[in-house]
Amino acid sequence: MVTFLHCAMLLRDIIFAAMNWIKIQSEDQLDEIREKSTDRPQLIFKHSTRCSTSALVKSRLERNQPPASIDFYYLDLISYRPISNKIADTFRVHHESPQVLLIRDGKCVYEESHMGITMDEIVDASGAF
């Protein structure tokens, strides 16, 4: 028997796949992000799975067409809090959640948090069209 919860989880997985999120699960990936940012913008979305605002912002991002010229990374900061701390240190930003960081040429060139996070602002900050 298929329950509402099963349908919701399936829908979440479909949306997650459509967004092409790249999960951050190790600190080594931060070096990869810095390196790749010399060729194209890299976006880190720090998400708290326990926060309704974070869920709302994630859902808003996923309802938009992401530009193909940006790689979108996703960090579950509840499961990977040490990586979240490393992101703050590496890119010299104050930790917030939810939070996006746009990385270009190894540096954070744009960061926003909470309801200020929009795909339009990300696209504008990246220069992507």
MODELLER restraints for C-alpha pairs under 7 A, 6 or more apart:
rsr = mdl.restraints
at = mdl.atoms
rsr.add(forms.Gaussian(group=physical.xy_distance, feature=features.Distance(at['CA:15:A'], at['CA:62:A']), mean=6.70, stdev=0.5))
rsr.add(forms.Gaussian(group=physical.xy_distance, feature=features.Distance(at['CA:19:A'], at['CA:62:A']), mean=6.01, stdev=0.5))
rsr.add(forms.Gaussian(group=physical.xy_distance, feature=features.Distance(at['CA:19:A'], at['CA:66:A']), mean=7.00, stdev=0.5))
rsr.add(forms.Gaussian(group=physical.xy_distance, feature=features.Distance(at['CA:21:A'], at['CA:72:A']), mean=5.30, stdev=0.5))
rsr.add(forms.Gaussian(group=physical.xy_distance, feature=features.Distance(at['CA:21:A'], at['CA:73:A']), mean=5.36, stdev=0.5))
rsr.add(forms.Gaussian(group=physical.xy_distance, feature=features.Distance(at['CA:21:A'], at['CA:74:A']), mean=5.85, stdev=0.5))
rsr.add(forms.Gaussian(group=physical.xy_distance, feature=features.Distance(at['CA:22:A'], at['CA:72:A']), mean=6.14, stdev=0.5))
rsr.add(forms.Gaussian(group=physical.xy_distance, feature=features.Distance(at['CA:22:A'], at['CA:73:A']), mean=4.53, stdev=0.5))
rsr.add(forms.Gaussian(group=physical.xy_distance, feature=features.Distance(at['CA:22:A'], at['CA:74:A']), mean=5.87, stdev=0.5))
rsr.add(forms.Gaussian(group=physical.xy_distance, feature=features.Distance(at['CA:23:A'], at['CA:73:A']), mean=5.76, stdev=0.5))
rsr.add(forms.Gaussian(group=physical.xy_distance, feature=features.Distance(at['CA:23:A'], at['CA:74:A']), mean=4.88, stdev=0.5))
rsr.add(forms.Gaussian(group=physical.xy_distance, feature=features.Distance(at['CA:23:A'], at['CA:75:A']), mean=6.10, stdev=0.5))
rsr.add(forms.Gaussian(group=physical.xy_distance, feature=features.Distance(at['CA:24:A'], at['CA:73:A']), mean=6.45, stdev=0.5))
rsr.add(forms.Gaussian(group=physical.xy_distance, feature=features.Distance(at['CA:24:A'], at['CA:74:A']), mean=5.90, stdev=0.5))
rsr.add(forms.Gaussian(group=physical.xy_distance, feature=features.Distance(at['CA:24:A'], at['CA:75:A']), mean=5.20, stdev=0.5))
rsr.add(forms.Gaussian(group=physical.xy_distance, feature=features.Distance(at['CA:25:A'], at['CA:80:A']), mean=6.95, stdev=0.5))
rsr.add(forms.Gaussian(group=physical.xy_distance, feature=features.Distance(at['CA:26:A'], at['CA:83:A']), mean=6.88, stdev=0.5))
rsr.add(forms.Gaussian(group=physical.xy_distance, feature=features.Distance(at['CA:27:A'], at['CA:83:A']), mean=5.75, stdev=0.5))
rsr.add(forms.Gaussian(group=physical.xy_distance, feature=features.Distance(at['CA:33:A'], at['CA:42:A']), mean=6.46, stdev=0.5))
rsr.add(forms.Gaussian(group=physical.xy_distance, feature=features.Distance(at['CA:34:A'], at['CA:105:A']), mean=6.93, stdev=0.5))
rsr.add(forms.Gaussian(group=physical.xy_distance, feature=features.Distance(at['CA:34:A'], at['CA:106:A']), mean=4.36, stdev=0.5))
rsr.add(forms.Gaussian(group=physical.xy_distance, feature=features.Distance(at['CA:35:A'], at['CA:106:A']), mean=6.64, stdev=0.5))
rsr.add(forms.Gaussian(group=physical.xy_distance, feature=features.Distance(at['CA:37:A'], at['CA:103:A']), mean=5.97, stdev=0.5))
rsr.add(forms.Gaussian(group=physical.xy_distance, feature=features.Distance(at['CA:37:A'], at['CA:104:A']), mean=4.71, stdev=0.5))
rsr.add(forms.Gaussian(group=physical.xy_distance, feature=features.Distance(at['CA:37:A'], at['CA:105:A']), mean=5.13, stdev=0.5))
rsr.add(forms.Gaussian(group=physical.xy_distance, feature=features.Distance(at['CA:37:A'], at['CA:106:A']), mean=5.79, stdev=0.5))
rsr.add(forms.Gaussian(group=physical.xy_distance, feature=features.Distance(at['CA:38:A'], at['CA:104:A']), mean=6.10, stdev=0.5))
rsr.add(forms.Gaussian(group=physical.xy_distance, feature=features.Distance(at['CA:38:A'], at['CA:105:A']), mean=4.34, stdev=0.5))
rsr.add(forms.Gaussian(group=physical.xy_distance, feature=features.Distance(at['CA:38:A'], at['CA:106:A']), mean=6.62, stdev=0.5))
rsr.add(forms.Gaussian(group=physical.xy_distance, feature=features.Distance(at['CA:40:A'], at['CA:69:A']), mean=6.60, stdev=0.5))
rsr.add(forms.Gaussian(group=physical.xy_distance, feature=features.Distance(at['CA:40:A'], at['CA:70:A']), mean=6.40, stdev=0.5))
rsr.add(forms.Gaussian(group=physical.xy_distance, feature=features.Distance(at['CA:40:A'], at['CA:104:A']), mean=6.97, stdev=0.5))
rsr.add(forms.Gaussian(group=physical.xy_distance, feature=features.Distance(at['CA:41:A'], at['CA:70:A']), mean=5.14, stdev=0.5))
rsr.add(forms.Gaussian(group=physical.xy_distance, feature=features.Distance(at['CA:41:A'], at['CA:71:A']), mean=6.72, stdev=0.5))
rsr.add(forms.Gaussian(group=physical.xy_distance, feature=features.Distance(at['CA:41:A'], at['CA:102:A']), mean=6.65, stdev=0.5))
rsr.add(forms.Gaussian(group=physical.xy_distance, feature=features.Distance(at['CA:41:A'], at['CA:103:A']), mean=5.73, stdev=0.5))
rsr.add(forms.Gaussian(group=physical.xy_distance, feature=features.Distance(at['CA:41:A'], at['CA:104:A']), mean=5.17, stdev=0.5))
rsr.add(forms.Gaussian(group=physical.xy_distance, feature=features.Distance(at['CA:41:A'], at['CA:126:A']), mean=6.43, stdev=0.5))
rsr.add(forms.Gaussian(group=physical.xy_distance, feature=features.Distance(at['CA:42:A'], at['CA:70:A']), mean=5.63, stdev=0.5))
rsr.add(forms.Gaussian(group=physical.xy_distance, feature=features.Distance(at['CA:42:A'], at['CA:71:A']), mean=4.94, stdev=0.5))
rsr.add(forms.Gaussian(group=physical.xy_distance, feature=features.Distance(at['CA:42:A'], at['CA:72:A']), mean=6.29, stdev=0.5))
rsr.add(forms.Gaussian(group=physical.xy_distance, feature=features.Distance(at['CA:42:A'], at['CA:102:A']), mean=5.79, stdev=0.5))
rsr.add(forms.Gaussian(group=physical.xy_distance, feature=features.Distance(at['CA:42:A'], at['CA:103:A']), mean=5.05, stdev=0.5))
rsr.add(forms.Gaussian(group=physical.xy_distance, feature=features.Distance(at['CA:42:A'], at['CA:104:A']), mean=6.73, stdev=0.5))
rsr.add(forms.Gaussian(group=physical.xy_distance, feature=features.Distance(at['CA:43:A'], at['CA:70:A']), mean=6.86, stdev=0.5))
rsr.add(forms.Gaussian(group=physical.xy_distance, feature=features.Distance(at['CA:43:A'], at['CA:71:A']), mean=6.08, stdev=0.5))
rsr.add(forms.Gaussian(group=physical.xy_distance, feature=features.Distance(at['CA:43:A'], at['CA:72:A']), mean=4.92, stdev=0.5))
rsr.add(forms.Gaussian(group=physical.xy_distance, feature=features.Distance(at['CA:43:A'], at['CA:73:A']), mean=5.84, stdev=0.5))
rsr.add(forms.Gaussian(group=physical.xy_distance, feature=features.Distance(at['CA:43:A'], at['CA:100:A']), mean=6.71, stdev=0.5))
rsr.add(forms.Gaussian(group=physical.xy_distance, feature=features.Distance(at['CA:43:A'], at['CA:101:A']), mean=5.61, stdev=0.5))
rsr.add(forms.Gaussian(group=physical.xy_distance, feature=features.Distance(at['CA:43:A'], at['CA:102:A']), mean=4.54, stdev=0.5))
rsr.add(forms.Gaussian(group=physical.xy_distance, feature=features.Distance(at['CA:43:A'], at['CA:103:A']), mean=6.12, stdev=0.5))
rsr.add(forms.Gaussian(group=physical.xy_distance, feature=features.Distance(at['CA:44:A'], at['CA:72:A']), mean=6.23, stdev=0.5))
rsr.add(forms.Gaussian(group=physical.xy_distance, feature=features.Distance(at['CA:44:A'], at['CA:73:A']), mean=4.70, stdev=0.5))
rsr.add(forms.Gaussian(group=physical.xy_distance, feature=features.Distance(at['CA:44:A'], at['CA:74:A']), mean=5.94, stdev=0.5))
rsr.add(forms.Gaussian(group=physical.xy_distance, feature=features.Distance(at['CA:44:A'], at['CA:100:A']), mean=5.45, stdev=0.5))
rsr.add(forms.Gaussian(group=physical.xy_distance, feature=features.Distance(at['CA:44:A'], at['CA:101:A']), mean=5.14, stdev=0.5))
rsr.add(forms.Gaussian(group=physical.xy_distance, feature=features.Distance(at['CA:44:A'], at['CA:102:A']), mean=6.55, stdev=0.5))
rsr.add(forms.Gaussian(group=physical.xy_distance, feature=features.Distance(at['CA:45:A'], at['CA:73:A']), mean=6.02, stdev=0.5))
rsr.add(forms.Gaussian(group=physical.xy_distance, feature=features.Distance(at['CA:45:A'], at['CA:74:A']), mean=4.94, stdev=0.5))
rsr.add(forms.Gaussian(group=physical.xy_distance, feature=features.Distance(at['CA:45:A'], at['CA:75:A']), mean=6.12, stdev=0.5))
rsr.add(forms.Gaussian(group=physical.xy_distance, feature=features.Distance(at['CA:45:A'], at['CA:99:A']), mean=5.81, stdev=0.5))
rsr.add(forms.Gaussian(group=physical.xy_distance, feature=features.Distance(at['CA:45:A'], at['CA:100:A']), mean=4.52, stdev=0.5))
rsr.add(forms.Gaussian(group=physical.xy_distance, feature=features.Distance(at['CA:45:A'], at['CA:101:A']), mean=6.72, stdev=0.5))
rsr.add(forms.Gaussian(group=physical.xy_distance, feature=features.Distance(at['CA:46:A'], at['CA:74:A']), mean=6.23, stdev=0.5))
rsr.add(forms.Gaussian(group=physical.xy_distance, feature=features.Distance(at['CA:46:A'], at['CA:75:A']), mean=4.89, stdev=0.5))
rsr.add(forms.Gaussian(group=physical.xy_distance, feature=features.Distance(at['CA:46:A'], at['CA:76:A']), mean=6.47, stdev=0.5))
rsr.add(forms.Gaussian(group=physical.xy_distance, feature=features.Distance(at['CA:46:A'], at['CA:77:A']), mean=6.24, stdev=0.5))
rsr.add(forms.Gaussian(group=physical.xy_distance, feature=features.Distance(at['CA:46:A'], at['CA:97:A']), mean=6.21, stdev=0.5))
rsr.add(forms.Gaussian(group=physical.xy_distance, feature=features.Distance(at['CA:46:A'], at['CA:98:A']), mean=5.51, stdev=0.5))
rsr.add(forms.Gaussian(group=physical.xy_distance, feature=features.Distance(at['CA:46:A'], at['CA:99:A']), mean=5.13, stdev=0.5))
rsr.add(forms.Gaussian(group=physical.xy_distance, feature=features.Distance(at['CA:46:A'], at['CA:100:A']), mean=6.24, stdev=0.5))
rsr.add(forms.Gaussian(group=physical.xy_distance, feature=features.Distance(at['CA:47:A'], at['CA:54:A']), mean=5.84, stdev=0.5))
rsr.add(forms.Gaussian(group=physical.xy_distance, feature=features.Distance(at['CA:47:A'], at['CA:75:A']), mean=5.94, stdev=0.5))
rsr.add(forms.Gaussian(group=physical.xy_distance, feature=features.Distance(at['CA:47:A'], at['CA:76:A']), mean=5.28, stdev=0.5))
rsr.add(forms.Gaussian(group=physical.xy_distance, feature=features.Distance(at['CA:47:A'], at['CA:77:A']), mean=5.90, stdev=0.5))
rsr.add(forms.Gaussian(group=physical.xy_distance, feature=features.Distance(at['CA:47:A'], at['CA:97:A']), mean=6.12, stdev=0.5))
rsr.add(forms.Gaussian(group=physical.xy_distance, feature=features.Distance(at['CA:47:A'], at['CA:98:A']), mean=5.06, stdev=0.5))
rsr.add(forms.Gaussian(group=physical.xy_distance, feature=features.Distance(at['CA:48:A'], at['CA:54:A']), mean=5.94, stdev=0.5))
rsr.add(forms.Gaussian(group=physical.xy_distance, feature=features.Distance(at['CA:48:A'], at['CA:76:A']), mean=6.07, stdev=0.5))
rsr.add(forms.Gaussian(group=physical.xy_distance, feature=features.Distance(at['CA:48:A'], at['CA:77:A']), mean=5.65, stdev=0.5))
rsr.add(forms.Gaussian(group=physical.xy_distance, feature=features.Distance(at['CA:48:A'], at['CA:78:A']), mean=5.94, stdev=0.5))
rsr.add(forms.Gaussian(group=physical.xy_distance, feature=features.Distance(at['CA:48:A'], at['CA:97:A']), mean=6.33, stdev=0.5))
rsr.add(forms.Gaussian(group=physical.xy_distance, feature=features.Distance(at['CA:48:A'], at['CA:98:A']), mean=6.47, stdev=0.5))
rsr.add(forms.Gaussian(group=physical.xy_distance, feature=features.Distance(at['CA:49:A'], at['CA:76:A']), mean=6.74, stdev=0.5))
rsr.add(forms.Gaussian(group=physical.xy_distance, feature=features.Distance(at['CA:49:A'], at['CA:78:A']), mean=6.72, stdev=0.5))
rsr.add(forms.Gaussian(group=physical.xy_distance, feature=features.Distance(at['CA:53:A'], at['CA:114:A']), mean=6.78, stdev=0.5))
rsr.add(forms.Gaussian(group=physical.xy_distance, feature=features.Distance(at['CA:54:A'], at['CA:97:A']), mean=6.74, stdev=0.5))
rsr.add(forms.Gaussian(group=physical.xy_distance, feature=features.Distance(at['CA:54:A'], at['CA:98:A']), mean=4.91, stdev=0.5))
rsr.add(forms.Gaussian(group=physical.xy_distance, feature=features.Distance(at['CA:54:A'], at['CA:114:A']), mean=6.96, stdev=0.5))
rsr.add(forms.Gaussian(group=physical.xy_distance, feature=features.Distance(at['CA:57:A'], at['CA:115:A']), mean=6.68, stdev=0.5))
rsr.add(forms.Gaussian(group=physical.xy_distance, feature=features.Distance(at['CA:57:A'], at['CA:117:A']), mean=6.83, stdev=0.5))
rsr.add(forms.Gaussian(group=physical.xy_distance, feature=features.Distance(at['CA:61:A'], at['CA:118:A']), mean=6.64, stdev=0.5))
rsr.add(forms.Gaussian(group=physical.xy_distance, feature=features.Distance(at['CA:61:A'], at['CA:119:A']), mean=5.94, stdev=0.5))
rsr.add(forms.Gaussian(group=physical.xy_distance, feature=features.Distance(at['CA:64:A'], at['CA:119:A']), mean=6.84, stdev=0.5))
rsr.add(forms.Gaussian(group=physical.xy_distance, feature=features.Distance(at['CA:67:A'], at['CA:128:A']), mean=6.73, stdev=0.5))
rsr.add(forms.Gaussian(group=physical.xy_distance, feature=features.Distance(at['CA:67:A'], at['CA:129:A']), mean=6.89, stdev=0.5))
rsr.add(forms.Gaussian(group=physical.xy_distance, feature=features.Distance(at['CA:69:A'], at['CA:128:A']), mean=6.41, stdev=0.5))
rsr.add(forms.Gaussian(group=physical.xy_distance, feature=features.Distance(at['CA:77:A'], at['CA:84:A']), mean=5.90, stdev=0.5))
rsr.add(forms.Gaussian(group=physical.xy_distance, feature=features.Distance(at['CA:88:A'], at['CA:94:A']), mean=5.95, stdev=0.5))
rsr.add(forms.Gaussian(group=physical.xy_distance, feature=features.Distance(at['CA:88:A'], at['CA:95:A']), mean=5.81, stdev=0.5))
rsr.add(forms.Gaussian(group=physical.xy_distance, feature=features.Distance(at['CA:91:A'], at['CA:107:A']), mean=6.17, stdev=0.5))
rsr.add(forms.Gaussian(group=physical.xy_distance, feature=features.Distance(at['CA:91:A'], at['CA:108:A']), mean=5.67, stdev=0.5))
rsr.add(forms.Gaussian(group=physical.xy_distance, feature=features.Distance(at['CA:96:A'], at['CA:113:A']), mean=6.42, stdev=0.5))
rsr.add(forms.Gaussian(group=physical.xy_distance, feature=features.Distance(at['CA:97:A'], at['CA:113:A']), mean=6.49, stdev=0.5))
rsr.add(forms.Gaussian(group=physical.xy_distance, feature=features.Distance(at['CA:97:A'], at['CA:114:A']), mean=6.67, stdev=0.5))
rsr.add(forms.Gaussian(group=physical.xy_distance, feature=features.Distance(at['CA:98:A'], at['CA:113:A']), mean=5.55, stdev=0.5))
rsr.add(forms.Gaussian(group=physical.xy_distance, feature=features.Distance(at['CA:98:A'], at['CA:114:A']), mean=5.32, stdev=0.5))
rsr.add(forms.Gaussian(group=physical.xy_distance, feature=features.Distance(at['CA:99:A'], at['CA:112:A']), mean=5.70, stdev=0.5))
rsr.add(forms.Gaussian(group=physical.xy_distance, feature=features.Distance(at['CA:99:A'], at['CA:113:A']), mean=4.20, stdev=0.5))
rsr.add(forms.Gaussian(group=physical.xy_distance, feature=features.Distance(at['CA:99:A'], at['CA:114:A']), mean=6.44, stdev=0.5))
rsr.add(forms.Gaussian(group=physical.xy_distance, feature=features.Distance(at['CA:100:A'], at['CA:111:A']), mean=5.46, stdev=0.5))
rsr.add(forms.Gaussian(group=physical.xy_distance, feature=features.Distance(at['CA:100:A'], at['CA:112:A']), mean=5.48, stdev=0.5))
rsr.add(forms.Gaussian(group=physical.xy_distance, feature=features.Distance(at['CA:100:A'], at['CA:113:A']), mean=6.33, stdev=0.5))
rsr.add(forms.Gaussian(group=physical.xy_distance, feature=features.Distance(at['CA:101:A'], at['CA:108:A']), mean=6.14, stdev=0.5))
rsr.add(forms.Gaussian(group=physical.xy_distance, feature=features.Distance(at['CA:101:A'], at['CA:110:A']), mean=5.79, stdev=0.5))
rsr.add(forms.Gaussian(group=physical.xy_distance, feature=features.Distance(at['CA:101:A'], at['CA:111:A']), mean=4.45, stdev=0.5))
rsr.add(forms.Gaussian(group=physical.xy_distance, feature=features.Distance(at['CA:101:A'], at['CA:112:A']), mean=6.88, stdev=0.5))
rsr.add(forms.Gaussian(group=physical.xy_distance, feature=features.Distance(at['CA:102:A'], at['CA:108:A']), mean=5.56, stdev=0.5))
rsr.add(forms.Gaussian(group=physical.xy_distance, feature=features.Distance(at['CA:102:A'], at['CA:109:A']), mean=5.83, stdev=0.5))
rsr.add(forms.Gaussian(group=physical.xy_distance, feature=features.Distance(at['CA:102:A'], at['CA:110:A']), mean=5.09, stdev=0.5))
rsr.add(forms.Gaussian(group=physical.xy_distance, feature=features.Distance(at['CA:102:A'], at['CA:111:A']), mean=6.28, stdev=0.5))
rsr.add(forms.Gaussian(group=physical.xy_distance, feature=features.Distance(at['CA:103:A'], at['CA:109:A']), mean=5.91, stdev=0.5))
rsr.add(forms.Gaussian(group=physical.xy_distance, feature=features.Distance(at['CA:110:A'], at['CA:125:A']), mean=6.61, stdev=0.5))
rsr.add(forms.Gaussian(group=physical.xy_distance, feature=features.Distance(at['CA:123:A'], at['CA:129:A']), mean=6.95, stdev=0.5))
